[in-house]
Amino acid sequence: MLPSSETTYQFVKSSETKPDRFLVCGLGSLGQHCVAILKEYGVTVSAIDQVQPKNWEVPNLENLLDDLWIGDCRQTNILEQAHIRQCRTVLLVTSDERVNIEAAFAARLLNPRVRLVVRSDKQNLNKLLSQNLGNFIAFEPNQLIASAFALAALGKENLGYFNLEGRLLKVVKYQIQPGDLWCNQWQVHQLNTSYRRVLNYAPHSSELPNQFYQWEQESTLRAGDTIVYIELADMLECSQRSAKKFQRNLQQFCQEVVFGMSWNKLKQKLGQFWRSGYQYQALQVATICGITVFFLWWCGAILYRWHYPGIGMAEAFYAIAVLLLGGYGDVYGGVKFEEQIPGWLRLFSLVLTLAGTAFVGVLYALLTEKLLSSRFQFFFTSNRPRLPERNHVVLVGLDDVGQQIGSLLQELQQPLVGINSTALDPSILPHMPLVVGNFANALTNVNLTSAKSVVVVTDDEMENLEIALMAHTQNPNSGLIIRTYNRRFSDKVAQLFSYAQVLCTSALSAEVFAAAAFGENILGLFHLNNQTIQVVEYMVEDGDTLNGLMLTDIAYGYGAVPILYQKSVKSLPLSPSKFMPSYDTRLAVGDRMIILATTRSLQKVERGELSPRNWHVQIEKALTSDAIFDGANAISIISGCSIGTARQLMKNLPGKLPLGLYKQQAQRLVFKLSKLRVIASLLPVNSDREN
């Protein structure tokens, strides 16, 4: 969903090798939010702005800054005053991308090693600069936020979609239902497979935890429980499911409408059709003409068959068809009948010819009009499709952000309709229904009462609020997503109107800019429990604090979720990617890893702050001789201790594993040992031995 450079930005998290000074150039809304997030990492943050900021959107931000210089960030002397040579990263986030690029050049000349994070929408130029300058990455805030709005529009169950290695992954929030296969039979940890990983869990009537892994893995799923999980969902499988759904809907339509509709219901439908407005007048005329022609056709065939028993029904049928198409002379001029033709029948045949010519002419005229109007509509109005009737997204405001949101929703095969104050070029989202005009009036013409959600993303946040409240009045059950630009305004709206999702563009973008300042390659983001979850790529380097850690440490120590792992092979390319890798994997130099992480998790990774291992495993006895051998292997693999330590422990039972473990890690080890017929239990680490 997010633009990413082909270059993978490697990240060394060692304060001894890199300074912890960061410079933010431009203290607009985006710059202020970047400063606030960077300070949460515990680093030194300085800023440059052309004028003293008058509007501080982030409370107490002036006191958070370590230094503030007033001047042009493109000037060498200003950058030197800001200690550019001691900076680890410079964030260039002014509203003028030319200023950002020029300042990036000046910063690179003064500090060849500084990392450059630039606000720019020149994608081709950004790619070229990344290749030539090195340690350079650029984002456009509008590109970052479009995916967040699109995902919010999909509803509360579908939280995220993104592509990795050509595979589609989706994040789903689901409430267990009484008839589900998982209900009352599965434990939470049993949902973790090679294609699925549980991200969050809350029992019935409980709120979802704010961090990953804050639940009991052995909890049994009950009706009303809520789970959030990520799983692989290939495009082909999604298409197949869509095709099957369409087939079921078609079968249901045939059963209910074609075969199961009562006469009273049919009369009701026909009455509604006949009383419909002006847009169906041509269709009504065509229907009358068609019914009349078919009635005359069958009546004529029956009369000919009755009067001339010697001819077959098929011959009579085709003869009447010739008459209706104006072939009176063909029938009576070239066909010899055994008996003299009665005058009334010849007159009836003439009437058939005249009526057929008239009615068929009307049908031809209507068809010609339809074809011509369709042709002109194609050239002048792009022949946009009809409005969806239900379960669609109403997208209000089609600037660059709105157009990107629409494109993403169409990629996800979500029905939608756009509303804009002015007409769009026919080449822009040509397959999206569009209503042009006043926003308030247009809301009444988009089947709002049956809409799935309403996304309001115009350039005016006050107008966004007004439109959103109007939409909520007409349909209180639809999802409501509002775009804002000011953090204080956003927070107040979110508190007052809890039924709406209020997304502040600056706050969303700043999280990505701040994460990129530390070197992470941001591949995507989505929202979970009012937090931004980022999809982050790491490459392990020599001297990196990630080197030598197990994925268990990444998960339970840093609170992140590993979803992809690639092992490095000496003098060879990386091995094939493994989705939902085993947490028993140990990282080494050159390995590649992709995780899901909150800002808090990224801060812990940056500082190398692993959560303490507060649990021991007490092993009582092994029930078989094979259990001693297998148990030692399991202990070594899951805990990460040496195989010698594990075998020594198993030979001297009962005993306690001397290594401290995370609770979920210890629970998994006890569960694995029980399957190997080894009796074990959990013990909390004494306070004087906590890591």
Secondary structure by P-SEA (a helix, b strand, c coil): ccccccbbbbbbccccccccbbbbccccaaaaaaaaaaaaabbbbbbccccccccccccccccccccccccccccaaaaaaaccccccbbbbccccaaaaaaaaaaaaaacccbbbbbbccaaaaaaaaaaacccbbbbbccccaaaaaaaaacccccccccccccbbbbbbbbbbccccccccccccccccccccccccccccccccccccccccccccccccbbbbbbbbbcaaaaaaaaaaaaaaaaaaaaacccccccaaaaaaaaaaaaaccccaaaaaaaaaaaaaaaaaaaaaaaaaaaacccccaaaaaaaaaaaaacaaaaaaacccccccccaaaaaaaaaaaaaaaaaaaaaaaaaaaaaaaaaaaaaccccccccccccbbbbccccaaaaaaaaaaaaacccbbbbbcccccccccccbbbbbccaaaaaaccccccccbbbbbcccaaaaaaaaaaaaaacccbbbbbbbccaaaaaaaaaaccccccccaaaaaaaaaaaaaaccccccccccccbbbbbbbbbbcccccccccccccccccccccccbbbbbccccccccccccccccccccccbbbbbbbcaaaaaaaaacccccccbbbbbcccccaaaaaaaaaaaaaaacccaaaaaaaaacccccccccccaaaaaaaaaaaaaaccccccccccccccc
